[in-house]
Amino acid sequence: MPPWIPRLLVLLVVTVLVILALLYAVRVLAGFIGALVVALFVSFALEPAVNWLAARGWKRSLATLLVLTASVAVVGVVIGTVIPLLIQQVQSLIRSIPAWLEEVNPFLERWFGFSFSGDSALSQSQDLLGMLTSWGADLAGNVMGMAGDALGALLQLLTVVLFSYYFVAQGPQLRRVLLSFFRPSRQQEILRTWDVAVDKTGGYLYSRLLLAVISAVFTFLMLTILRLPSALPLAIWVGVISQFIPTVGTYLAALIPLVLALIDSPVKALALLIFFVVYQQVENYLLAPRITSQTMDMHPAVAFGSVIAGTALFGAIGAFLAIPGAAILQAVVWTSVSRYEVVGDRFANRVAASRADSFVRRAASWVRRRRR
């Protein structure tokens, strides 16, 4: 037997054992690794604000603490305001189904020749309320399980918050340590990619946040004018969902206010529907292009596909990280890959020719005006 065969067998066995050990460690530490990844993305989103404060004389650790505390407070206010509202409105919606059907039945009989049974709707709504009540009782009864889940979620949240703080507060030191493992020519490329990822991710999220605030303000004004209940929580719901869920977020956000308005008055529902349609056009063609012109604006199809892919791969965490991850990938690709002029494309040539003709016409018009 050649002497190299035993060494090869030993190397193969050691390699397999190392791979199995790594897979086991990843499986055991999956929650911790996921929390680190979330913390890294959160640090990307918070670092532009911290850098802005640090450039104006703030101590970096204090600026990080302020920005992180404000972010956690905003998220807590949104969740604490919207979730109880949703539960309350779902219950009131179920209770109002029989009365609503009594108002709708005359129109259904007159226009379509059929109607819904009020007794059947009442019994079904009572059954649905009973199911919701029993489901809540089962959750409340499993106190130990809920306490364990709450403790695990709290530990995950504390891990994300703690590592996000360290990633941002000591970001320059962390980058220097990581760059020290690469040669100088490679360090410049890695540092440029890191800076682009931070700037574009933070810019994208901040632009979405600004659009969410604008949408919430106008929605609150419209709901107040229509005298609909719970105007502030509904406005926050519309602003957050419409901006941070791609493509279908606008329709999901508008659904609950429209249903509540329809229960109150069909005229109010129609007015609110017209408002959402008009505002969406104003946002798409006036607000969003100007706000996102200096940030990474993402095509809706890319954003929606990234959310689907992230959810399929990593569940809820993947859905949360999908859009920032796609923004980072898109930023890296656009800044690292060389692009060239398209040749041999008839459509592109026609577009270029039409643009050139338009430029020539504008130049000739300007010359004629100058002569006059």
C-alpha positions in Angstrom: 0.0 0.0 0.0 1.4 3.4 -0.9 2.2 5.5 2.2 -0.1 8.4 1.2 -3.3 6.2 1.3 -3.5 6.0 5.2 -2.9 9.7 5.5 -5.6 10.4 2.9 -8.1 8.1 4.8 -7.3 9.9 8.1 -7.8 13.3 6.5 -11.1 12.2 5.0 -12.4 10.9 8.4 -11.2 14.1 10.2 -12.9 16.3 7.5 -16.2 14.4 7.8 -16.1 14.7 11.6 -15.4 18.4 11.5 -18.2 19.0 9.1 -20.6 17.0 11.3 -19.5 18.9 14.3 -20.0 22.2 12.5 -23.5 21.2 11.4 -24.4 20.1 14.9 -23.1 23.5 16.3 -25.1 25.4 13.7 -28.3 23.5 14.5 -27.8 24.0 18.3 -26.9 27.6 18.0 -29.4 28.5 15.2 -31.3 30.9 17.4 -28.2 32.7 18.5 -26.8 32.9 15.0 -30.2 34.2 13.8 -30.1 36.9 16.5 -26.6 37.9 15.5 -27.7 38.3 11.8 -30.7 40.4 12.9 -28.4 42.5 15.1 -26.0 43.0 12.1 -28.9 44.2 9.9 -30.2 46.5 12.7 -26.7 48.0 13.1 -26.6 48.7 9.4 -29.9 50.6 9.7 -28.9 52.5 12.8 -25.3 53.4 11.9 -26.1 56.3 9.5 -28.0 58.1 12.3 -25.2 57.4 14.8 -22.6 58.6 12.3 -24.6 61.8 11.8 -24.7 62.5 15.6 -21.1 61.5 16.0 -20.0 64.0 13.3 -21.7 66.7 15.4 -19.8 66.1 18.5 -21.7 63.3 20.2 -19.9 60.5 21.9 -20.4 57.4 19.8 -21.6 55.2 22.7 -24.1 57.8 23.8 -25.4 58.4 20.3 -25.8 54.7 19.8 -27.7 54.4 23.1 -30.0 57.3 22.1 -30.8 56.0 18.6 -31.3 52.4 19.8 -33.6 53.5 22.7 -35.7 55.6 20.4 -36.0 52.8 17.8 -37.1 50.3 20.5 -39.6 52.8 21.9 -41.1 53.5 18.5 -41.5 49.8 17.7 -43.0 49.2 21.2 -45.5 52.0 20.7 -46.6 50.7 17.3 -47.1 47.2 18.5 -48.8 48.2 21.7 -51.1 50.5 19.8 -52.0 48.4 16.8 -52.3 44.8 18.2 -55.1 45.6 20.9 -56.9 47.7 18.2 -56.9 44.7 15.8 -58.3 42.3 18.4 -60.9 44.8 19.5 -62.0 45.6 15.9 -62.2 41.9 14.9 -64.5 41.2 17.8 -66.7 44.2 17.1 -66.8 43.3 13.4 -68.0 39.8 14.2 -70.7 41.1 16.6 -71.9 43.6 14.0 -72.3 41.1 11.1 -76.0 40.3 11.8 -77.0 44.0 12.0 -75.0 44.7 8.9 -76.7 41.9 7.0 -80.1 43.2 8.0 -79.2 46.5 6.3 -77.8 44.9 3.3 -80.5 42.2 2.7 -83.2 44.6 1.2 -80.7 45.8 -1.4 -79.7 42.2 -2.2 -83.3 41.1 -2.5 -84.1 44.1 -4.8 -81.0 43.8 -7.0 -80.1 40.1 -7.1 -83.2 38.3 -5.7 -81.6 36.6 -2.7 -80.7 37.5 0.9 -78.7 36.1 3.8 -80.4 34.6 6.8 -79.9 36.7 9.9 -80.3 33.8 12.3 -77.7 31.8 10.5 -75.3 34.7 10.5 -75.9 35.3 14.2 -75.3 31.7 15.1 -72.1 31.6 13.0 -70.8 34.8 14.4 -71.5 33.5 18.0 -69.7 30.3 17.1 -66.7 32.3 15.8 -66.6 34.4 18.9 -66.8 31.2 21.0 -63.9 29.8 19.0 -61.8 32.9 19.6 -62.7 32.9 23.3 -61.8 29.3 23.8 -58.6 29.8 21.8 -57.7 32.7 24.1 -58.6 30.6 27.2 -56.4 27.7 26.0 -53.5 30.2 25.5 -54.1 31.7 28.9 -54.4 28.2 30.5 -51.0 27.1 29.2 -49.2 29.6 31.6 -45.9 27.6 31.8 -45.6 27.3 28.1 -46.4 30.9 27.5 -43.9 31.9 30.1 -41.2 29.8 28.5 -42.0 31.3 25.1 -42.1 34.8 26.4 -38.7 34.3 28.2 -37.2 32.9 25.1 -38.5 35.8 23.0 -37.2 38.2 25.6 -33.7 36.7 25.6 -33.7 36.8 21.8 -34.7 40.5 21.9 -32.1 41.3 24.5 -29.5 39.5 22.4 -30.4 41.5 19.3 -30.4 44.8 21.2 -27.1 44.1 23.0 -25.2 43.0 19.9 -26.8 45.8 17.8 -25.4 48.3 20.4 -21.9 46.8 20.2 -21.9 46.5 16.4 -22.8 50.2 16.1 -20.9 51.7 19.1 -17.7 49.9 18.2 -18.2 49.6 14.5 -14.9 51.3 13.5 -12.9 49.0 15.8 -14.8 46.0 14.5 -14.0 46.9 10.9 -10.3 47.4 11.7 -10.1 44.0 13.4 -11.8 42.3 10.4 -9.8 44.1 7.8 -6.5 43.2 9.5 -7.0 39.6 8.3 -6.8 40.7 4.6 -4.1 42.2 2.5 -4.2 46.0 1.8 -5.5 45.7 -1.8 -8.4 43.6 -0.6 -9.1 45.8 2.4 -10.1 48.8 0.2 -12.7 46.7 -1.6 -14.2 45.2 1.6 -14.4 48.6 3.3 -16.1 50.2 0.2 -18.6 47.3 0.1 -19.3 47.7 3.8 -19.8 51.4 3.6 -22.1 51.1 0.6 -24.2 48.4 2.4 -24.5 50.6 5.5 -25.4 53.8 3.6 -27.9 52.1 1.2 -29.6 50.0 3.9 -30.0 52.9 6.3 -31.1 55.2 3.5 -33.7 52.7 2.3 -35.2 52.1 5.7 -35.2 55.8 6.6 -36.9 56.7 3.4 -39.6 54.0 4.1 -40.0 55.4 7.6 -40.4 58.9 6.3 -43.0 57.7 3.8 -44.8 55.8 6.6 -45.0 58.9 8.7 -46.4 61.0 5.8 -48.9 58.3 5.0 -50.0 58.0 8.7 -50.5 61.8 9.0 -52.7 62.1 5.9 -54.6 58.9 6.8 -55.2 60.3 10.3 -56.5 63.5 8.9 -58.9 61.7 6.5 -60.2 59.4 9.2 -60.7 62.3 11.6 -62.7 64.2 8.9 -64.8 61.1 8.3 -65.3 60.8 12.1 -64.2 57.1 12.2 -63.2 55.6 15.6 -59.6 54.8 16.5 -58.2 57.2 13.9 -54.7 57.2 15.4 -54.1 53.5 15.7 -55.6 52.9 12.2 -53.3 55.6 10.8 -50.2 54.0 12.3 -51.3 50.6 11.0 -51.8 52.1 7.4 -48.4 53.9 7.5 -46.3 51.0 8.7 -48.0 48.1 6.7 -48.2 50.1 3.5 -44.5 51.0 3.5 -42.8 47.9 5.0 -44.7 45.2 3.2 -43.9 45.4 -0.5 -46.5 45.3 -3.3 -49.5 44.0 -1.3 -48.9 46.2 1.8 -51.1 49.0 0.6 -54.1 46.7 0.1 -53.6 45.0 3.4 -53.2 48.3 5.2 -56.4 49.8 3.6 -58.5 46.7 4.2 -59.3 47.2 7.9 -60.1 50.9 7.7 -62.3 50.3 4.7 -64.2 47.5 6.5 -64.8 49.7 9.6 -65.9 52.6 7.4 -68.3 50.3 5.5 -69.8 49.1 8.8 -70.3 52.8 9.8 -71.5 54.1 6.4 -71.1 53.0 2.8 -70.6 56.6 1.8 -67.7 57.0 4.2 -66.2 53.7 2.8 -66.4 55.1 -0.7 -64.8 58.4 0.3 -62.0 56.5 2.1 -61.4 54.2 -0.9 -61.1 57.3 -3.2 -58.6 58.8 -0.7 -56.4 55.7 -0.7 -56.4 55.5 -4.5 -55.6 59.1 -4.9 -52.9 59.2 -2.2 -51.3 56.0 -3.6 -50.9 57.8 -7.0 -49.5 60.9 -5.3 -47.0 58.8 -3.3 -45.9 56.8 -6.3 -45.4 59.7 -8.7 -44.5 62.6 -6.4 -43.4 61.7 -2.9 -41.6 58.4 -3.3 -39.3 59.4 -6.3 -38.1 62.5 -4.4 -37.6 60.9 -1.1 -35.9 57.8 -2.4 -33.8 59.6 -5.1 -30.7 59.7 -2.8 -31.3 56.2 -1.4 -31.6 52.6 -2.8 -35.1 52.5 -4.3 -36.1 48.9 -5.0 -38.4 47.6 -7.7 -41.6 46.2 -6.2 -41.1 42.9 -7.9 -37.6 42.5 -6.4 -38.9 43.5 -2.9 -41.8 41.1 -3.1 -39.7 38.2 -4.4 -37.1 38.8 -1.7 -39.8 38.6 1.0 -41.1 35.3 -0.4 -37.6 33.8 -0.7 -36.6 35.0 2.8 -39.8 33.6 4.3 -39.3 30.2 2.6 -35.7 30.0 3.6 -35.7 31.4 7.2 -39.3 31.9 8.3 -40.2 35.1 10.1 -36.6 36.2 10.5 -36.1 35.8 6.8 -39.2 37.9 6.1 -37.9 40.6 8.4 -34.4 40.6 6.8 -35.5 40.1 3.2 -35.8 43.7 2.1 -32.6 45.0 3.9 -30.7 42.0 2.5 -31.9 42.6 -1.0 -31.1 46.3 -0.6 -27.5 45.4 0.4 -27.1 42.9 -2.4 -28.5 45.4 -4.9 -26.2 48.1 -3.6 -23.1 45.9 -3.8 -24.0 44.7 -7.3 -24.6 48.2 -8.6 -21.3 49.5 -7.2 -19.1 46.5 -7.9 -20.2 45.3 -11.3 -19.2 47.1 -14.5 -21.9 48.0 -16.9 -21.6 48.7 -20.6 -23.6 50.3 -23.4 -26.0 47.9 -25.1 -25.3 47.4 -28.8 -27.3 45.6 -31.4 -30.6 46.2 -29.6 -33.2 47.8 -32.0 -35.4 49.0 -29.2 -32.5 50.5 -27.3 -31.2 52.2 -30.4 -34.7 53.6 -31.2 -34.9 55.0 -27.6 -31.4 56.5 -27.9 -32.3 58.0 -31.3 -35.5 59.5 -30.0 -33.6 61.0 -27.0 -31.0 62.4 -29.4 -33.7 63.9 -31.6 -35.5 65.4 -28.6 -32.2 66.9 -27.4 -31.6 68.4 -30.9 -35.1 69.9 -31.0 -34.7 71.4 -27.5 -31.3 72.9 -28.5 -32.8 74.4 -31.8 -35.7 75.9 -29.8 -33.3 77.4 -27.3 -31.2 78.9 -30.2 -34.3 80.4 -31.8 -35.4 82.0 -28.5 -32.0 83.5 -28.0 -32.1 85.0 -31.5 -35.4 86.7 -30.8 
